[in-house]
Amino acid sequence: MNYEIYAVIILVIGITIAIWRSINKSKESKYRVWGITTMFIFSPILSWLVGSFYGMSEGSGFAMIGVLIVMFPILFIVGVVLYWIGSKEK
């Protein structure tokens, strides 16, 4: 259970830094910040946490890997789309 606590701490620090980096910025800059945060912080950590808790509730490591394999690419693509929207010219 210790690793989950460290993951939540990293997730909260990442959210705090993203909020701090997006204060008083343009809309495009906010999309880029949140896209990068979603790709590199939310998608791996959140998919691992959800998969871990689901795997523990089911009692199967394969359930954890299944949730991780499905959830990670979806969240990563959401981050890519956010970054792409922020990178477009007006």
N, C-alpha and C positions, 0 to 999 in steps of 0.2 A: 504494500500500500504506500510505501515511501515514494516510489517513482511517480505515482499519480499526484502526490502533493507537489513535487518538484515541477511536474508538467503544468499544473494549475498556476503555480507561481510564475513560470515562464509565460504562460498565456496572459495573465494579468499584467505583467510587465510589458509584453508586446502590445496589448490594447492601450495601455497608458502612453507608451511611446508614440503609437499611431495617432492617438487623440492629440498629444502634444505637438506632433509634426503637422497636423492638419488644421490647427487653430489659425485663423486669420489668413488662410490661403485661398487661392482661386478654386473653383469647382473642379477644374481639370487636375490640379495638383492634389486635391483631396482624393479623387478617383485613383490616381497613381499610387498614393500612399496606402490607401486601403486595399488596392490590388496586390501590391507587394506584401502587405501584412497578411492578406488572405492566403496568398500562395505559399509563403515561407513560414508562417506561424500558425494560422488557423488550421489549414488543411492537414499538416502532419500531426499536430498535437491533438486537435479536436477529434480527428478520425481514430487516432490511437486510443484516446480516452474513452470514446463511445464504444469502440470495438472491445476494449479491455473490460469495461463494465458489462457489456452484453455477453462476452465470453464467460465472465465469472458467473453471471446469472444463469446461463445455459449449462455451464460446466464443461465447455468444450473450447479448445484452442482453435479448432477449425471455424467455429462461429466468429471468433475474434478476427481471424484473418479474412474471412468472407466480408465482414462489415468494413474492415480496413481497406480491402481491395475495391470495394464499391464506393465508399465514401471519399477516399482521398482524391481520385481523379475528378470527381464531380466538384468538390470544393476548389481544387486547383484550377479547373477550367473557369469557375466563377471568378477567381482572382485574375486570370488572364484576361477575361472579358472586361473586368473593372479597369485593369491597367490599360487595355486597348482603348476603352472609352476615354480615359484621361489623356491618352497620347494623341488623340485625333486633333487636327487643327480646326479652328473655328470656321 
